[in-house]
Amino acid sequence: MDFADSPQEAAFRERLRAWLVENNPELPQSSTADAYWDGQAPWHRALYDAGFFALSWPEEIGGHGLPSVYEAIVDGELAAAGAPPRPSLGYLVQGFLRHGGEDVRRRFLPGIVNGRQRWCQGFSEPDAGSDLASLRTRAVRDGEDYLITGHKVWTSYSDEADWCLVLARTDGEVPKHRGLSAFAVPMDQPGIEQRPLKMINGVTREFGEVFFDGAVAKASDMIGAPGEGWKLAMTVVSHEREPGELGYVARYSKAVNELVDRVRAEPDRFNDENVRDVAWAIVEAEMLRLHVCRRLSDRLNGISHGPEGSVDKLLMTRVEQAIGHAALGMSTLTGDTEEDTWLKMYLYSRAQSIMGGTSQIQRNLVATRILGLPVS
């Protein structure tokens, strides 16, 4: 693989670097403060308006139609500048592109891409997280509408979303995977209540739980045909699990660089074990970066991945928890119990083996769908 920039890529990189000098929002780590999540919407719009977002998506939905390598350039430069990564919307865009009709794509995708409409994802439920097909939220046809009743949890950005991509059961008489449908549901209506969820690290703006009590979704706002919700969900979660799609490599590189800077600034405060943990975090983050480069090369060659996203998710978990472990070593030495960034980073890292599908589920998928092992 040749990772050198072409003349066009080099010019793009220099333009982005110059822009970041004046426009870096200097937000904290995503895992440590509500200020990060408060800044996501303006950061999304700033990147888009400057021409540094949606680079590889189709022009007809507001993208630039460029090769995926430009997204990698953005990720790398954001990490180098200590800026937040690109907002993670690729999984929504791919779900709409693959499963939505022309009218749905035309009405919804431009607003998702340019950041003028905020979306959340209503998949997980209290009794249906990794076992998503067992969800209980129901959508019942009522003339030209569907009435939705149920309870979603771990709903990202639900506190400020204009719309929610809701997975609900529309047919209880068929196998559970086949009875699900997906809807674009407006959040500003009487039948919806949103409550923030406070994380163990104090963050309250990332996740919420959403209650639907006869909320209305238009039949024309169904994404795909009735009963095709499971297919859309699998498209969404497969892209959600890919680190290159989320810009997670940039996020991890930013965290590792901050740990390295801390050790270099105060070398006498950290013992050999602390330094070794930081060194291992560097190795793990670089491993993931090279893995994403390989995935990028595959995409440029027209190779798409399905269940391999489970491998990516397991690698992301390993990297985030290695970084969190190194951060915990910093925490135990700071003595700052009121605002300990490193402890919050560690606490957040523990969730990585659950969010987006548990590590146990991912290993089962690797065993059965990639290795071809029998299901017991």
C-alpha positions, 0 to 999 in steps of 0.5 A: 500500500502507498500511503503518500499523498497525491498532489491533490491530497497534499493540497487538501491536507495543507488547507485543512491544517491552516483552517484548524489553526483558527477553528479548533474548538479545543473540546475536552475528551468525549468521555470526560465532560458534557462540554464535548457533547454540547459542542458536537452540533456546532463542530459538525456544521463548522466542518461541513461548511468549510468543506471537511465533512461528508467527503466520500458521500454522494454529491446528491445528498450533500457530499463531495463524492471523493475517495475515502482517503480524504476522510482518512486525511481529515481523521489524521489531521484532527488527531494531530491538532488535538481537535475532536473527531468527525461526528459519527453519522456514517452508520445512519447515512449508510442505512438510509442510502441502502434501504430508504426509497428515493423520496426518503433519501431526498427528504432526510439525508441532506439535513443529516449530512449538513448537520442542520437536523439532529438525529438519534438512534432508537434501537436498544431497549432495557430487555433487548440490547445485544438481543436486538431482535427481541425488542418490544416497542410496537408500531400499529398502523392507524390510517396513514400513520403508525402509533408507536409505544415502547421504551428505548434506552442508551439513545445517543444524543436524544436530548437535542435530536429533531428525529429518531431512527426507531426500530419497532415491531409491526408484525408479531405473527412472524419470526422475531427478526422478520417482524421489525420495521424502521421509522423516521420519527419526529421527536417534538411531539406529545407522545415522546418523553426523553430523560437523560442518563447519567454515566458513571463518569458524570456525563449526562449529554451523550445518552438518554432513554426515550418513552413512546406513548402513542407517538406518531410516525407517518407511514411515508416515513418508514425506512424500507418496506414493512418487515425490513427493519432488521436488514436496516439495523444490521447495515447500521450496526455493521458500519457503527462497529467499523473504526474507520467509519467513526473516526475512532482512530483519531479519537484514540490518537488524541487520547494517547498523545495527551497521555504521552504529553503528561508523562513527558511534562512530569516524568518524575511523577510516574513509575515504570508501570505507568510508563509501560502502560502508556507505551502499550496504549501507543502500540495498541492505538497504532495497531488499530490505525494500521488495521483501519488503513487496511480497511481503507485500502479494501474500500478503495479497491471496491471490497466491502465487509460484513461480519468482519465489523465484529473483528473491528469492534473487538479491536476497538474495545481492546484499544480503548480499554488499554488507553483507559488502563493507562489513564487510570495510572495517571488518575491514581497519582493526581490526587484531584478527586473533583475533576479527574479527567484520567479517571473519567477516561478509564470509567468510560472505557469500561463501557466499550465492551458493551456498547454497540454489541457486547464483546461476547456477541461479537466473538460469537459472530466471528466464530459462526459467520467468519470461522464457520464454527457450528452453533451449539 
